[in-house]
């Protein structure tokens, strides 16, 4: 039976030097994005791990390395990488909240809210440095989700069986079929590169649903960056970009594709298809199309 400590030993890492972090996130928005962040926005993911308190902080203080795992949609845990613990310090909460990477977590994912505004007091901050050790296993090493709730474990007491070693990095999942792709306004700012590339290729007609009240808007995308460019234009500010969307917060928008069209379809054909969808869904009288 191949276990996690066998892997550590093969990499010449002493389990007694390692804390294992099991990131199980209750907020659905962040839970879906956390593997993407671990793969594609490493600084933001590192900042997410750098703020600890209570028992997890006490465990990490005693270790030289942090091995991180993120929970995947199938509830298994996937290895996100190894970090060196360069030190820890009491850091003013106000200063943490001003950190650019923590700002991303607050503003785009609604987490780390204890550092929002002008909070008083200090918080334990760990200076974590990404390590190249075990990099071949990043996104490939999979373990079962332990039943115990503790999120920070001593590696020598956490010798779990390896469930799988994937052929490819699975942190950044392949994009779904266009008909199944639903993206939130906040996720558009942190899309995996493979998802962004696919949306950049596609022209078509799309639907926005404001999750606060179910109001709907039908739009079309063509030209530079196609669907990706148009969707990101909707969320680049604090308000929507059309007359009826302008009073709404794009953070609450969900985007889906009603009809995908070819990358070289003329703009007038895309617009014509948009008009048919507006008529069928009646989003002028009962929606957000002006």
Number of C-alpha atoms within 10 A of each C-alpha: 7 12 14 20 20 17 16 17 11 11 11 11 16 15 22 14 16 25 29 25 22 22 21 19 13 8 11 10 16 20 18 15 18 27 27 22 22 24 19 17 16 16 16 19 20 20 22 19 17 19 20 19 13 8 13 17 17 13 17 25 17 14 20 17 25 26 21 21 27 25 24 19 10 8 13 15 23 30 28 32 24 24 22 20 22 12 14 17 11 11 15 16 21 18 15 23 22 14 12 13 18 26 21 19 19 17 14 18 21 15 18 18 15 15 21 18 11 12 15 12 10 14 19 19 21 23 17 20 16 16 15 12 16 19 14 12 20 25 25 19 25 25 21 16 20 14 6 6 9 13 15 22 19 19 22 16 12 16 14 18 15 17 18 13 16 14 10 12 18 20 24 20 13 12 17 11 8 15 11 10 13 14 16 22 22 23 20 21 14 18 20 22 15 13 17 18 14 18 22 20 17 24 28 25 26 21 20 26 19 22 14 10 8 12 15 21 25 25 22 25 24 27 16 12 20 19 26 21 16 20 23 15 12 22 22 16 13 13 15 19 16 14 11 13 21 14 12 17 17 23 23 16 25 20 19 19 23 18 18 17 18 12 15 11 14 13 14 10 12 21 17 12 17 21 14 12 20 19 12 9 14 16 17 14 11 11 17 19 17 11
